[in-house]
Amino acid sequence: MTSKTDSAFSRKEILLMVCLAIIAMIMTTVAVIPNLRNSVKDLFSSESRTVVAKVTENLTPLGPKVTVLKIHNKSSLELEVYKISDADGMTMIAKIPLAENRDGYFTLKGNSTNLALTDVDGDGTLEIVAPTFDDQMVPRLNIFKYNEGTQGFDKVSSPDEAGAAK
């Protein structure tokens, strides 16, 4: 005479194995599909801001002195530009969103950097240079020039981009 308890697995054990198999399939699916993986990652990550780079310099020999921060948010990169003065301290003068969301580096004067204030066009005014990568890991060199009239920053396009836009 064979009883029900003599079977290799009880109903509870079989149910547990089925549940674990379903969980394993779900976890594998989430790990393999990038959009699902990013969505799950976003659920568990905090809404933090991380300063990934900082540079301070006078934009022209006469000023203004600025501090530029490269900020990585949950899923974006942006630049924040603060004017530094003795009277007011630091005042934000520009917030510049970057189209790409991956930080990049480039070599400037023999040093690797991910943010720089340098005179790209030789006019005596420093430009903000912020390298990034897009989703396909194509590098971009974002250059922003100070506009004294608006006291803001204009994106500078490369000669290739300017020619393609015409």
trRosetta pair geometry for C-beta under 8 A, 3 or more apart (Angstrom, degrees):
i j d omega theta_ij theta_ji phi_ij phi_ji
2 6 5.4 -108 -165 52 84 144
3 6 5.2 112 61 -12 73 101
4 7 6.5 -26 -177 -6 49 111
5 10 7.3 -4 -130 -93 63 103
7 10 7.1 130 76 -83 106 44
9 13 4.3 -127 -166 89 95 126
9 14 5.1 114 126 -56 126 85
9 17 7.5 -29 -162 -5 153 137
10 13 4.9 97 53 6 73 102
10 14 7.2 -139 96 -3 39 87
11 14 5.7 -55 -147 38 33 111
11 15 6.2 34 155 -19 66 107
12 15 5.7 -54 -146 38 30 112
12 16 6.3 33 153 -21 63 107
13 16 5.6 -53 -148 36 32 114
13 17 6.4 31 154 -18 65 104
14 17 5.8 -54 -148 36 32 110
14 18 6.4 33 153 -19 65 105
15 18 5.8 -53 -147 35 31 112
15 19 6.4 32 153 -18 64 106
16 19 5.8 -55 -148 37 30 111
16 20 6.3 28 155 -16 65 107
17 20 5.7 -54 -145 39 32 111
17 21 6.3 35 154 -22 65 106
18 21 5.7 -54 -148 35 30 113
18 22 6.5 30 153 -19 64 104
19 22 5.8 -55 -150 35 32 110
19 23 6.4 31 153 -17 65 106
20 23 5.6 -52 -145 38 33 112
20 24 6.3 36 154 -21 65 105
21 24 5.7 -52 -147 35 31 113
21 25 6.5 31 153 -19 63 104
22 25 5.8 -54 -149 35 32 111
22 26 6.4 32 153 -18 65 105
23 26 5.7 -55 -148 37 32 111
23 27 6.2 31 155 -18 66 107
24 27 5.8 -54 -144 38 30 111
24 28 6.3 31 156 -20 64 107
25 28 5.8 -54 -146 36 30 112
25 29 6.4 33 154 -20 64 106
26 29 5.7 -55 -150 35 30 112
26 30 6.4 28 154 -16 65 106
27 30 5.8 -55 -147 38 30 110
27 31 6.2 29 155 -19 65 109
28 31 5.7 -57 -145 38 30 111
28 32 6.2 22 159 -17 66 112
29 32 6.1 -63 -144 38 26 106
29 33 6.2 -1 169 2 66 114
29 36 6.8 -21 133 95 82 166
30 33 6.8 -68 -135 47 23 92
30 36 4.8 -124 -130 132 61 118
30 37 5.8 123 164 -83 70 62
30 40 5.4 37 -167 -19 129 153
31 37 6.2 71 -126 -93 27 114
32 37 7.9 177 50 -47 21 116
33 36 4.2 54 88 19 110 113
33 37 6.4 172 86 -17 54 87
34 37 5.4 -57 -142 37 31 115
34 38 6.2 29 161 -18 68 105
35 38 5.9 -54 -147 37 29 108
35 39 6.4 30 153 -20 63 107
36 39 5.6 -55 -148 36 32 113
36 40 6.3 28 156 -15 67 105
37 40 6.0 -58 -150 38 28 107
37 41 6.2 30 152 -20 64 109
38 41 5.4 -53 -143 38 32 115
38 42 6.2 36 156 -23 65 105
39 42 5.7 -53 -149 34 29 112
39 43 6.8 37 150 -26 61 100
40 43 5.6 -47 -155 24 36 117
40 44 7.0 12 156 -1 64 107
41 44 6.4 -75 -156 46 31 96
41 45 5.9 23 156 -21 72 116
42 45 5.9 -56 -129 36 31 107
42 74 6.8 72 -133 175 92 118
42 75 7.2 -8 -103 -55 119 121
45 48 7.8 -100 165 19 90 96
45 74 6.5 141 108 -138 122 92
47 73 7.9 -9 -171 -169 64 89
47 74 5.9 -41 -128 -58 54 122
48 73 8.0 -180 95 -145 42 50
48 74 7.5 116 46 -73 52 73
49 71 5.5 -18 -170 -167 103 114
49 72 7.4 148 -162 75 52 47
49 73 5.7 -23 -106 -98 74 70
50 71 7.0 141 72 -160 43 60
50 72 4.7 -20 64 61 99 98
51 54 6.1 18 169 -51 124 104
51 69 5.4 -63 -133 -162 105 112
51 70 7.2 105 -163 69 60 54
51 71 6.0 -37 -99 -100 56 69
52 70 5.0 -62 66 101 92 101
52 71 7.2 152 11 -116 85 16
52 72 5.1 62 -31 -16 123 111
52 77 7.9 -46 27 -129 139 104
52 103 5.5 -110 151 -103 162 152
52 114 6.4 -57 133 103 108 144
52 115 7.8 132 100 -23 85 123
53 69 7.2 156 86 -158 57 44
53 70 4.0 24 49 33 98 119
53 113 7.4 99 -138 -180 138 84
53 114 4.9 -153 -57 84 144 98
53 115 3.6 150 124 11 144 128
54 67 6.5 -6 -168 -175 96 99
54 68 7.2 163 -151 83 47 53
54 69 5.4 -9 -102 -105 81 71
54 70 7.5 -136 -63 19 42 74
54 115 7.4 68 -22 80 8 145
55 67 7.3 168 86 -153 39 55
55 68 5.2 -8 59 55 88 98
55 115 5.4 -156 -12 120 120 105
55 116 6.4 130 -82 -126 168 27
55 117 5.2 180 129 -8 132 100
56 65 7.0 29 179 174 90 95
56 66 7.0 -159 -141 100 59 42
56 67 4.4 -19 -96 -100 92 79
56 68 7.7 -179 -79 17 43 65
56 84 7.1 31 -151 -16 113 148
57 65 7.1 -139 126 -145 21 71
57 66 7.0 -15 64 58 57 74
57 117 4.4 -165 43 83 136 147
57 126 6.0 -2 109 45 130 175
58 61 6.6 68 121 -119 137 19
58 62 7.7 161 178 64 127 22
58 63 5.4 -78 -146 -100 103 45
58 64 7.1 -162 -144 113 68 22
58 65 4.9 -44 -89 -91 68 71
58 66 7.8 113 -121 12 24 71
58 126 7.6 124 99 6 50 130
59 63 7.0 44 40 168 83 30
59 64 5.9 23 19 57 112 62
59 65 7.7 -164 -4 -96 73 22
59 66 5.9 41 -44 6 102 118
59 117 7.4 -103 -102 -166 61 128
59 125 5.9 9 158 -159 87 81
59 126 5.1 -129 -144 46 51 96
59 146 4.9 45 -171 -25 144 164
60 63 6.5 -23 62 51 83 21
60 64 7.9 48 31 13 86 42
60 124 6.2 46 -136 137 88 91
60 125 5.2 -30 -81 -104 92 75
60 126 7.5 -151 -63 7 43 80
60 146 7.8 -125 -34 75 95 147
61 124 7.0 -49 -9 -178 99 106
64 83 5.1 -23 155 -140 143 103
64 84 7.6 151 165 45 93 61
64 85 7.6 -49 -151 -66 108 93
65 83 7.3 102 75 -163 55 59
65 84 4.6 -56 102 61 103 105
65 85 7.7 150 52 -72 99 51
66 81 5.5 -9 -173 -171 130 93
66 82 6.4 147 -159 76 72 46
66 83 5.7 -42 -100 -99 80 48
66 84 6.5 173 -104 2 23 88
66 93 7.3 -80 -119 34 117 129
66 117 7.7 154 74 -101 105 150
67 81 7.5 159 81 -155 46 47
67 82 4.7 -12 58 60 94 103
67 84 6.0 77 -16 -45 97 116
67 90 6.6 -33 32 -127 127 122
68 79 6.0 -14 -170 -168 99 108
68 80 7.3 157 -156 80 50 47
68 81 5.2 -14 -104 -103 78 75
68 82 7.8 -171 -77 23 33 70
68 115 6.4 -162 109 172 113 126
68 117 6.5 146 12 -60 135 108
68 128 5.6 169 -128 -119 162 120
69 79 6.9 151 78 -157 50 54
69 80 4.6 -8 57 57 103 96
69 81 7.9 -163 23 -73 69 33
69 82 7.4 37 -7 -5 104 107
70 77 6.7 -5 -177 -170 90 103
70 78 7.8 168 -154 87 50 34
70 79 5.8 -27 -100 -100 62 73
70 103 7.2 103 145 -120 132 110
70 114 6.5 -128 67 122 165 101
70 115 4.6 -152 -26 -69 130 138
70 130 6.0 160 -103 -133 122 119
71 77 7.0 153 81 -156 52 53
71 78 5.2 -19 61 65 101 81
71 79 7.3 162 15 -99 83 20
71 80 5.9 41 -15 -7 125 108
72 76 7.7 175 -153 90 50 39
72 77 5.6 -23 -102 -101 66 76
72 103 6.5 -58 -77 -48 125 118
73 76 4.9 3 54 56 109 82
73 77 7.6 -167 19 -80 77 26
73 78 6.9 24 -11 9 112 107
75 101 5.8 -19 167 -150 59 149
76 97 6.6 -28 170 -151 131 99
76 98 7.3 157 177 58 82 77
76 101 5.3 -78 -112 -113 39 100
77 97 7.8 118 89 -164 53 57
77 98 4.3 -27 92 52 99 126
77 100 6.7 -3 35 92 124 64
77 101 5.7 165 -7 -134 89 42
77 102 7.6 -85 -28 28 132 12
77 103 6.3 149 -99 -75 141 72
77 130 7.9 175 144 159 127 128
77 132 6.1 -172 59 -110 155 127
78 95 6.3 11 166 -180 128 82
78 96 6.3 162 -167 83 77 48
78 97 4.8 -40 -107 -107 102 51
78 98 6.0 -163 -93 4 39 81
79 94 7.4 4 107 113 97 101
79 95 7.4 167 86 -158 56 39
79 96 4.2 -6 57 59 102 104
79 98 6.8 86 -17 -44 88 101
79 115 7.9 148 -112 -129 107 122
79 128 6.4 94 -166 162 161 151
79 130 5.9 -126 -68 -54 126 161
79 144 7.3 -154 63 13 159 153
80 92 6.2 -51 -173 -130 100 109
80 94 7.4 170 -154 93 39 59
80 95 5.5 -6 -107 -110 74 73
80 96 7.7 -166 -73 23 30 71
81 92 7.1 106 78 -156 51 63
81 93 5.4 -57 104 63 99 88
81 94 4.1 17 42 54 117 97
81 95 7.7 -146 22 -68 74 34
81 96 7.1 45 -14 -7 106 108
81 128 7.3 -98 -84 -67 121 149
81 153 6.7 122 -10 -25 158 134
82 90 4.3 11 168 -172 133 103
82 91 6.3 145 -160 67 77 30
82 92 5.4 -46 -98 -91 75 51
82 93 6.8 136 -127 7 23 82
83 88 7.8 28 98 80 100 127
83 90 7.2 151 73 -153 43 51
83 91 5.0 -21 57 63 95 91
83 92 7.9 143 12 -127 76 4
83 93 4.8 68 -26 -32 105 127
84 89 7.4 -52 -141 166 63 35
84 90 5.6 -20 -98 -96 70 72
85 88 4.8 42 67 38 114 91
85 89 7.1 -12 64 24 67 15
85 91 7.2 -3 18 7 106 111
88 91 5.2 -4 132 -39 133 119
92 95 6.7 17 176 -52 125 91
93 151 6.3 -95 -169 148 123 97
93 152 7.2 -160 151 -101 92 55
94 152 5.5 125 -92 -145 118 73
94 153 5.2 71 -158 8 170 108
96 128 7.8 138 42 88 159 154
96 144 6.1 -35 -137 -89 167 162
96 153 6.0 -43 -73 73 136 132
98 101 7.6 154 94 -81 98 40
98 130 6.4 -111 -92 115 136 133
98 132 5.4 153 162 -52 136 156
98 142 5.8 -108 -128 -36 104 168
99 132 7.6 158 64 87 68 152
99 134 7.6 -18 115 -99 96 98
99 140 7.4 -45 63 105 106 174
99 142 8.0 163 21 -88 89 127
100 132 3.8 151 74 136 125 128
100 133 5.9 179 168 84 142 26
100 134 4.6 -102 -113 -85 113 58
100 135 7.8 -153 -140 -27 85 58
100 140 5.6 161 -11 30 142 134
101 132 7.6 84 13 -169 12 124
101 135 7.7 31 39 -68 101 77
102 132 6.1 123 74 -173 59 78
102 133 4.0 -42 86 65 120 95
102 134 7.2 -144 29 -59 109 4
102 135 7.8 144 -13 -83 120 37
102 137 7.5 -38 73 -104 161 60
103 114 5.5 17 177 -160 106 141
103 131 7.8 70 179 94 54 77
103 132 6.5 -62 -121 -117 25 67
103 133 7.6 0 73 16 21 91
104 114 6.4 155 87 -131 39 90
104 131 3.6 -97 93 130 109 99
104 132 4.9 -177 5 -106 111 10
104 133 4.9 129 -69 -32 112 83
104 139 5.6 124 -143 -134 156 92
104 140 7.3 154 13 51 153 62
105 112 5.0 25 170 -180 128 99
105 113 6.5 158 -149 80 83 19
105 114 4.9 -59 -92 -76 69 79
105 131 6.1 -139 -27 71 2 140
106 112 7.3 175 91 -144 19 63
106 113 6.8 -32 63 63 64 69
106 114 7.8 117 14 -102 67 39
106 129 7.4 -80 55 146 136 120
106 131 4.6 145 -22 -47 106 147
106 141 6.5 43 -56 -107 156 109
107 110 6.8 1 -178 -120 104 11
107 111 6.9 154 -152 75 66 28
107 112 5.6 -39 -93 -89 69 61
107 113 7.8 112 -118 17 25 73
108 111 6.0 -32 69 64 70 81
108 113 5.6 -39 27 29 114 120
108 116 5.2 65 -3 -88 171 164
108 118 6.3 -147 -160 -46 138 157
108 129 7.4 131 -77 82 141 147
113 116 5.3 89 105 -58 142 102
114 130 7.4 31 157 -148 64 64
114 131 6.2 -104 -143 53 59 95
115 128 7.6 -24 -164 -167 86 87
115 129 7.3 152 -158 83 39 62
115 130 5.5 5 -111 -105 76 80
116 128 7.6 150 83 -157 48 44
116 129 4.5 -11 63 58 96 106
116 130 8.0 -171 29 -68 61 48
117 126 4.4 40 169 159 92 135
117 127 7.3 173 -151 78 56 30
117 128 6.1 -26 -98 -96 71 57
117 129 7.6 177 -86 16 22 81
118 126 6.1 97 30 -147 3 90
118 127 6.6 -33 72 55 56 76
118 129 6.0 -19 35 0 103 128
119 122 6.0 90 144 -88 110 29
119 123 6.9 -159 -162 44 104 55
119 124 6.6 14 -127 -87 138 9
119 125 6.8 126 -117 72 91 32
119 126 5.5 -73 -65 -97 67 55
119 127 6.9 107 -122 6 28 83
120 127 4.7 -37 6 37 113 137
120 129 6.7 131 -65 -68 122 118
120 143 5.9 0 -24 -148 170 138
120 156 7.3 165 79 83 148 162
121 127 7.2 78 3 -26 92 135
121 145 7.8 1 9 -101 130 128
121 156 7.8 -143 -39 -148 125 156
125 145 7.0 73 110 -160 123 88
125 146 5.7 -127 174 50 125 110
126 146 7.4 48 72 -5 62 122
127 143 5.3 20 152 -172 134 94
127 144 6.3 161 -171 75 84 42
127 145 5.0 -38 -111 -91 103 65
127 146 7.4 -146 -103 -6 53 77
127 156 6.6 -26 -147 -1 144 143
128 142 7.8 -19 113 116 92 90
128 143 7.0 156 81 -155 56 44
128 144 4.3 -7 55 56 107 100
128 153 6.6 -5 19 -145 127 147
129 141 6.6 -15 -163 -176 95 93
129 142 7.3 148 -157 82 42 56
129 143 5.4 -7 -103 -103 72 78
130 141 8.0 145 74 -164 38 48
130 142 4.6 -26 68 68 88 109
130 143 8.0 175 25 -77 66 34
130 144 7.6 12 9 1 108 107
131 139 6.4 -16 -168 -167 106 102
131 140 6.9 155 -155 84 56 53
131 141 5.3 -25 -100 -106 79 64
131 142 7.1 178 -89 19 23 77
132 139 7.5 150 85 -155 39 56
132 140 5.0 -15 65 61 86 102
132 142 6.2 30 6 -12 109 116
133 137 5.2 -8 -177 -138 127 47
133 138 6.7 142 -157 63 70 34
133 139 5.6 -40 -97 -96 76 54
133 140 7.1 167 -95 14 24 82
134 137 7.2 -94 67 -21 60 11
134 138 4.9 -6 37 52 109 91
134 140 6.5 76 -36 -22 92 118
141 158 7.8 75 69 -60 105 122
142 155 7.1 -61 -162 -135 86 101
143 155 7.2 104 78 -162 56 59
143 156 4.3 -48 100 56 107 112
144 153 4.1 33 166 168 117 123
144 154 6.7 157 -157 74 70 30
144 155 5.7 -41 -100 -97 75 50
144 156 6.7 -174 -98 0 19 87
145 153 6.6 151 70 -156 32 72
145 154 5.4 -25 61 62 88 86
145 156 5.1 81 -20 -53 109 114
146 152 7.9 176 -148 101 54 24
146 153 5.9 -41 -95 -100 46 75
147 150 4.6 20 104 39 122 98
147 151 7.2 -78 89 -22 73 13
147 152 5.5 -7 51 65 109 66
147 153 6.7 170 5 -103 89 20
147 154 5.1 72 -44 -16 122 107
148 151 6.8 17 -160 -78 32 58
150 154 8.0 97 46 -49 134 98
157 161 3.9 -118 -178 91 110 125
157 162 4.9 141 100 -57 119 80
157 165 7.2 13 150 -13 169 139
158 161 4.9 94 52 9 75 101
158 162 7.0 -142 93 -6 37 88
159 162 5.7 -55 -144 38 32 112
159 163 6.3 31 158 -18 66 108
160 163 6.0 -59 -149 38 28 109
160 164 6.3 25 155 -17 64 110
161 164 5.7 -57 -145 38 31 110
161 165 6.3 33 156 -26 65 107
162 165 5.9 -55 -149 30 29 113
162 166 7.2 35 152 -28 60 100
163 166 6.1 -49 -158 19 35 112
